[in-house]
Amino acid sequence: MRVAIGSDHRGLELKESIINLITVAGHECEDFGCYTADSVDYPDIAGKVSEAVTGGDFDRGVLICGTGIGMCIAANKVRGIRAALCYSTLSASRARLHNDANILCLSSEETPEPISEIVNTFLSTEFEGGRHRLRVEKIAGMED
């Protein structure tokens, strides 16, 4: 699997550990920034990762900021993105099973479960399809 990843300055440290986690799991990972602790605007990073995923070069994406909320809002503005803010393995699993989420958004400041378990769950869970496919199609129809 090819994974695009990005963070703002508040998620920089966590991003580095997630890149390691993804590559150790045998996936390819490309870092779309930021690369220093200097302040950056999270919508810029969310846009780059979202375009990489919708462009077909990457299967999934991961975005990190302080709460994960800003990245999630920004990513979901890009047609074809279904970004989910996940704080648990349950939310990561359901985001994939029921919503076919293609970007995982994470908080660098508040996550009750280990990030590694959330990321692994998101990357290893497949979309269930069935009745959920119609709902995902309805969501896509709202983009028009």
C-alpha positions in Angstrom: 0.0 0.0 0.0 1.2 3.5 -0.8 0.5 6.1 2.0 0.7 9.9 1.7 1.4 11.6 5.1 1.5 15.1 6.3 1.4 17.2 9.4 1.5 20.8 10.6 4.3 21.9 13.0 2.3 20.5 16.0 2.2 17.0 14.5 5.8 16.9 13.2 7.1 14.6 15.9 4.2 12.2 15.8 4.4 12.1 12.0 8.0 10.9 12.2 7.0 8.0 14.4 4.1 7.1 12.1 6.3 7.1 9.0 8.5 4.5 10.8 5.4 2.5 11.8 4.1 2.5 8.2 7.4 1.5 6.6 8.1 -1.3 9.2 4.6 -2.7 8.4 5.9 -3.0 4.8 4.0 -0.1 3.2 5.5 2.7 1.1 5.2 6.2 2.6 5.8 9.6 1.2 6.1 12.7 3.4 4.3 15.8 2.1 5.5 18.1 5.0 6.0 19.9 7.1 9.6 19.3 7.7 10.5 21.7 10.6 9.0 23.0 13.8 8.3 26.4 12.1 4.6 27.3 12.0 2.8 26.3 8.8 -0.8 26.5 7.6 -2.4 23.0 7.9 -4.8 23.5 4.9 -1.7 23.6 2.6 -0.5 20.2 3.9 -4.0 18.8 3.9 -4.4 19.9 0.2 -1.2 18.2 -0.9 -2.0 14.9 0.8 -5.6 14.9 -0.4 -4.7 15.7 -4.0 -2.1 12.9 -3.9 -4.8 10.4 -2.7 -7.5 11.5 -5.2 -4.9 11.6 -8.0 -4.5 7.8 -7.6 -0.8 7.8 -6.7 -1.5 6.8 -3.1 -4.0 4.4 -1.6 -4.5 6.2 1.7 -3.4 9.2 3.5 -2.6 10.3 7.1 -2.9 13.8 8.4 -1.8 15.1 11.8 -2.3 18.4 13.6 -2.9 19.4 17.2 -6.5 18.2 17.5 -6.8 16.6 14.0 -10.0 18.7 13.5 -8.5 21.3 11.2 -6.8 18.7 8.9 -10.0 16.7 8.7 -12.1 19.8 7.7 -9.6 20.9 5.1 -9.1 17.4 3.6 -12.9 16.9 3.3 -13.1 20.0 1.0 -11.3 18.0 -1.7 -13.6 16.1 -4.0 -13.3 12.4 -3.5 -11.8 12.6 0.0 -13.4 10.9 2.9 -11.3 11.9 5.8 -12.0 10.6 9.3 -10.8 12.0 12.6 -10.1 8.9 14.7 -9.3 8.7 18.4 -9.7 4.9 18.8 -9.4 1.6 17.0 -13.2 1.4 16.9 -13.5 4.7 15.0 -10.6 3.8 12.7 -12.2 0.4 12.0 -15.7 1.9 11.3 -14.3 4.7 9.2 -12.9 2.0 6.8 -15.6 -0.6 7.1 -18.6 1.7 6.8 -17.4 4.9 5.2 -14.5 3.8 3.0 -12.4 6.6 4.5 -9.3 7.2 2.5 -7.5 9.7 4.9 -6.9 9.1 8.6 -6.7 12.3 10.7 -5.0 12.2 14.0 -4.5 14.5 17.0 -0.9 14.9 18.2 -2.2 16.1 21.6 -5.1 13.9 22.6 -5.5 10.2 21.8 -6.6 7.8 24.5 -5.5 4.7 22.6 -2.0 4.0 21.2 -1.6 5.7 17.8 0.2 2.6 16.5 -3.0 0.6 17.0 -5.2 3.2 15.4 -2.9 3.5 12.3 -2.6 -0.2 11.9 -6.3 -0.7 12.2 -7.0 2.0 9.6 -4.4 0.5 7.1 -5.5 -3.1 7.6 -9.3 -2.7 7.5 -11.0 -3.1 4.1 -14.3 -1.4 3.1 -17.2 -3.7 3.9 -19.3 -2.5 0.9 -22.8 -3.8 0.7 -25.4 -1.4 2.2 -22.6 1.0 3.1 -21.6 1.4 -0.6 -24.9 3.2 -1.3 -24.3 5.5 1.6 -20.8 6.4 0.4 -22.2 7.0 -3.1 -24.8 9.4 -1.6 -22.0 11.3 0.2 -20.1 11.5 -3.1 -23.2 12.8 -4.8 -23.2 15.7 -2.3 -20.0 16.9 -3.9 -21.8 17.9 -7.1 
